[in-house]
Structure formats: C-alpha cells, structure tokens
Amino acid sequence: MMSNNRSLIISSLLLLISLVGLLLSVNEALAQELPPTGPTDDQVNAIAKQLYCPVCENIPLDVCPTQACAQWRELIREKLAEGWSEDEIKTYFVAQYGDRVLASPPARGLNWLIYVIPPLVILGGIYILYRALLAWRQAPPTPVEGAQPGEQLDDDYVARIEDELRRR
C-alpha cells in the first residue's frame, strides 16, 4: 500500500510540475502576442520633434531635458492614448503657448515672408550674377581719340572735359 501512495504522490507531483510548465509557456506566448499598451516613444517623439519647448529657446521638445518638457511629452502620450490626431495635439499646444512652439510656423500674417523671401533673394542673386557675367564677356571699350596709349576713357563726360582742355 505504501508503494501505491508513493507512486500516486510522484505522479501527482509530475502532473503538477507539467501543469506549471504549461501555464508558464502559455503566459509567455500571450505576453509576446499582446500589442504594447498606449503610444510608443517613437510616436510621441514624432510629434514632439515638430514642437519647440515654450520655456527654453530653440530646443525641440523631443530632446529638451527640462522637467516641463518631460511633462509635455507625457501630455502628448496621454492625448495619443485618448485618440487625438497629430494636428489636434499641435493645435492644442498652439492654443496654449502660441505659434512659437511650432517647428515650422504657419504661413499667415508676416510668417509668409519666411517662405517667400529666401527664394526671391536666390533668384535676385542669380540674375545679378548673370548680368555681371554678361558685362565681363563684352569687349572692352575703345580708347578715345587723343588718349595716351593703353589709357581708356569710357565716360563721355570725361572725354568732353579732355577735349575742352586740349582746345584751350
């Protein structure tokens, strides 16, 4: 009878060990299949990269080390978890802190000059360079009569003065 009890205990222990092993493997499989809860750091930083810290000057929100920025990144995470879109989050921050928090200012008011002036300056520079190259390629002016060899007078006013001086 003792031997029957031992074999029953051993088989019960083996069954218990195998059940625990089975539960642990199922738990690991479930943990791997479940998607992460809430927005990821990459999703938060994608939006934070487009915003500037309202406290610090010229520091993007995703890399700013201040406690305030950590709180604002957490606020972005909460808004994403609630289902807010990227534009809604940016609009929320603009309403709270103004246009200065945006990495690229909206094209309204005087901000549109930021988008118009640089291309105009580049086009103006290209035009000036083109005109200068044309002027440099033209033949040098012919010398005025009575001028010393090698000396070129290209101004009519100077030529008239030289003529009047020779006449006297």
C-alpha positions as CSV (number, residue, x, y, z in Angstrom):
1,M,0.0,0.0,0.0
2,M,2.9,2.3,0.7
3,S,4.2,1.8,-2.7
4,N,0.8,2.8,-4.2
5,N,0.8,6.0,-2.2
6,R,4.4,6.9,-3.3
7,S,3.6,6.3,-6.9
8,L,0.4,8.4,-6.6
9,I,2.3,11.2,-4.9
10,I,5.1,11.1,-7.5
11,S,2.6,11.1,-10.4
12,S,0.7,13.9,-8.8
13,L,3.9,15.9,-8.4
14,L,4.9,15.2,-12.0
15,L,1.4,16.3,-13.2
16,L,1.6,19.5,-11.1
17,I,5.1,20.3,-12.5
18,S,4.0,19.8,-16.0
19,L,0.9,22.0,-15.5
20,V,3.0,24.8,-14.0
21,G,5.4,24.5,-17.0
22,L,2.5,24.6,-19.4
23,L,1.0,27.7,-17.7
24,L,4.3,29.5,-17.8
25,S,4.8,28.8,-21.5
26,V,1.2,29.9,-22.3
27,N,1.8,33.1,-20.2
28,E,5.0,33.9,-22.2
29,A,3.2,33.3,-25.5
30,L,0.3,35.6,-24.5
31,A,2.7,38.3,-23.4
32,Q,4.5,38.2,-26.7
33,E,1.3,38.4,-28.8
34,L,-0.2,41.3,-27.0
35,P,0.5,44.7,-28.6
36,P,2.1,47.3,-26.3
37,T,-0.4,49.4,-24.5
38,G,-0.6,53.1,-25.3
39,P,1.5,55.0,-27.7
40,T,5.2,54.2,-28.2
41,D,8.1,56.6,-27.5
42,D,8.6,56.9,-31.3
43,Q,5.1,58.1,-31.8
44,V,5.4,60.6,-29.0
45,N,8.8,61.8,-30.3
46,A,7.5,62.1,-33.9
47,I,5.1,64.8,-32.6
48,A,7.5,66.3,-30.0
49,K,10.1,66.8,-32.8
50,Q,7.7,69.2,-34.5
51,L,7.2,71.3,-31.4
52,Y,9.7,73.6,-29.6
53,C,9.9,74.0,-25.9
54,P,7.9,77.0,-24.8
55,V,10.3,77.6,-21.8
56,C,13.8,77.0,-23.5
57,E,14.8,78.9,-26.6
58,N,15.2,77.0,-29.8
59,I,15.2,73.5,-28.3
60,P,12.9,70.8,-29.8
61,L,10.5,69.3,-27.3
62,D,11.8,65.7,-28.0
63,V,15.3,66.5,-26.8
64,C,14.8,69.2,-24.2
65,P,16.0,67.9,-20.8
66,T,13.8,70.1,-18.5
67,Q,11.1,68.7,-16.3
68,A,8.5,70.8,-18.0
69,C,9.3,69.2,-21.4
70,A,9.1,65.7,-19.8
71,Q,5.6,66.6,-18.6
72,W,4.6,67.9,-22.1
73,R,5.9,64.7,-23.7
74,E,3.7,62.8,-21.2
75,L,0.8,65.0,-22.1
76,I,1.4,64.1,-25.8
77,R,1.4,60.4,-24.8
78,E,-1.9,60.9,-22.9
79,K,-3.5,62.7,-25.9
80,L,-2.4,60.0,-28.3
81,A,-3.9,57.3,-25.9
82,E,-7.2,59.2,-25.9
83,G,-7.2,59.1,-29.7
84,W,-6.2,62.6,-30.6
85,S,-4.5,63.1,-34.0
86,E,-1.2,64.8,-34.6
87,D,-2.8,68.0,-35.9
88,E,-5.2,68.2,-32.9
89,I,-2.2,67.9,-30.5
90,K,-0.3,70.6,-32.3
91,T,-3.4,72.8,-32.3
92,Y,-3.8,72.3,-28.6
93,F,-0.1,73.4,-27.9
94,V,-0.6,76.4,-30.2
95,A,-3.7,77.4,-28.3
96,Q,-1.8,77.1,-25.0
97,Y,1.6,78.7,-25.9
98,G,1.2,80.4,-29.3
99,D,2.7,79.8,-32.7
100,R,6.3,80.0,-31.3
101,V,6.0,76.3,-30.2
102,L,5.7,75.1,-33.8
103,A,8.9,74.0,-35.6
104,S,7.6,75.4,-38.9
105,P,5.5,78.5,-38.4
106,P,2.2,78.7,-40.3
107,A,2.1,80.7,-43.5
108,R,-0.1,83.5,-42.2
109,G,0.5,87.1,-41.1
110,L,4.1,88.1,-41.5
111,N,5.2,84.5,-41.3
112,W,4.6,84.0,-45.0
113,L,7.7,86.2,-45.6
114,I,9.8,83.3,-44.3
115,Y,8.6,81.2,-47.2
116,V,8.8,83.9,-49.9
117,I,11.9,86.0,-49.2
118,P,14.6,83.3,-49.4
119,P,13.6,82.1,-53.0
120,L,13.4,85.7,-54.1
121,V,16.8,86.5,-52.8
122,I,18.2,83.5,-54.5
123,L,16.6,84.4,-57.8
124,G,17.8,88.0,-57.4
125,G,21.4,86.8,-56.8
126,I,21.2,84.5,-59.9
127,Y,20.0,87.5,-62.0
128,I,22.8,89.8,-60.7
129,L,25.4,87.1,-61.4
130,Y,24.0,86.6,-64.9
131,R,24.2,90.3,-65.6
132,A,27.8,90.5,-64.2
133,L,28.9,87.6,-66.4
134,L,27.4,89.3,-69.5
135,A,29.2,92.6,-68.7
136,W,32.5,90.8,-68.2
137,R,32.2,89.0,-71.5
138,Q,31.6,92.2,-73.5
139,A,34.5,93.7,-75.5
140,P,36.5,96.4,-73.7
141,P,35.6,99.9,-74.7
142,T,37.6,101.5,-77.5
143,P,40.1,104.3,-76.5
144,V,39.1,107.9,-77.0
145,E,41.0,109.9,-79.6
146,G,43.9,111.8,-78.1
147,A,44.2,109.5,-75.1
148,Q,47.5,108.1,-74.2
149,P,48.2,104.5,-75.5
150,G,46.8,102.0,-73.1
151,E,44.6,104.6,-71.5
152,Q,40.8,104.1,-72.0
153,L,38.2,106.7,-71.3
154,D,34.8,105.2,-71.1
155,D,32.9,108.2,-69.8
156,D,31.5,110.8,-72.2
157,Y,31.7,113.5,-69.6
158,V,35.5,112.8,-69.0
159,A,36.0,112.8,-72.8
160,R,34.3,116.2,-73.2
161,I,36.4,117.7,-70.5
162,E,39.6,116.4,-72.1
163,D,38.5,117.9,-75.4
164,E,37.9,121.3,-73.8
165,L,41.2,121.2,-72.1
166,R,43.1,120.5,-75.3
167,R,41.3,123.4,-77.0
168,R,42.5,126.0,-74.5
